[in-house]
Amino acid sequence: MVVGRQLKSLLLLMLVIEKYFVLRSLGAQDEQLYLTDVTKQYYNTTHMILSYFAESNNIPFIPDNYNSRILAADKGPDLLPIYRFNVQSSFLPDAALK
């Protein structure tokens, strides 16, 4: 049902935004946090996640809505980034340009 999928997508996006504000309130800086649109490869679906870069130009940690563990992006091989953005900028990851 289309309405059900749209509602689920909206709820997941709301969770991502909530995680963003929680991490900001805990001291994370804007340049460390990105909203990232990803494709979940095994299910061929897209959804929004929060990417947290503890250090600049490092592999981000992903508090994903589908996995209760917070993993580094290279430890969760089923997510392929499409694009990411924050309040300062937006990026197309190298994988999206190929």
C-alpha positions in Angstrom: 0.0 0.0 0.0 1.5 3.3 -1.1 0.2 5.3 1.8 1.7 2.9 4.3 5.1 3.1 2.6 5.0 6.9 2.5 4.1 7.0 6.2 6.9 4.6 7.1 9.4 6.8 5.1 8.1 9.9 6.9 8.5 8.3 10.3 12.0 7.1 9.5 13.0 10.6 8.4 11.6 12.0 11.6 13.8 9.6 13.5 16.9 10.8 11.6 16.1 14.4 12.3 15.5 13.5 16.0 18.9 11.8 16.2 20.5 14.9 14.6 19.1 17.2 17.3 20.0 14.8 20.1 23.6 14.6 18.9 23.7 18.4 18.5 22.5 18.8 22.1 25.2 16.4 23.2 27.9 18.6 21.6 28.3 17.3 18.1 29.1 20.0 15.6 27.3 20.7 12.3 30.3 19.7 10.3 30.2 16.2 11.9 26.6 15.5 11.1 25.1 14.7 7.7 21.7 13.5 6.5 22.5 10.8 4.0 20.3 9.2 1.5 21.3 5.6 1.0 20.2 2.6 -1.0 19.8 -0.6 1.1 21.3 -2.9 -1.4 19.8 -6.3 -0.3 16.3 -4.9 -0.3 16.7 -2.3 -3.2 15.1 0.4 -1.1 16.3 3.9 -0.3 16.0 5.7 3.0 17.6 8.6 4.9 20.2 7.9 7.7 22.3 10.1 9.9 26.1 10.0 9.3 28.3 11.1 12.2 31.9 11.9 11.4 33.8 11.8 14.7 36.9 13.2 12.9 36.9 15.0 9.6 37.7 12.9 6.5 37.2 9.7 8.5 34.7 6.9 8.0 31.3 8.0 9.5 29.4 6.1 12.2 25.8 5.2 11.2 23.0 5.1 13.8 20.8 3.3 11.2 17.0 2.9 11.8 17.2 -0.8 10.7 20.2 -1.8 12.8 20.2 -1.3 16.6 24.0 -1.3 16.7 25.9 1.9 15.7 28.5 0.8 13.1 31.2 2.5 11.1 29.9 2.9 7.5 32.5 0.3 6.2 31.2 -2.3 8.6 27.6 -2.1 7.2 28.2 -3.2 3.6 24.5 -3.1 2.6 24.2 0.7 2.5 25.3 2.5 -0.6 25.3 6.4 -0.2 23.5 8.4 -2.9 24.1 11.9 -1.5 24.6 13.6 1.9 24.0 17.1 3.2 24.1 19.2 6.3 23.3 22.8 7.2 26.6 23.9 5.5 26.9 21.9 2.3 26.0 18.9 0.2 28.1 16.1 -1.4 27.8 13.3 -3.9 29.9 10.4 -2.6 32.5 8.9 -5.0 30.4 5.8 -5.3 27.4 7.8 -6.6 29.6 9.3 -9.4 30.5 5.9 -10.9 
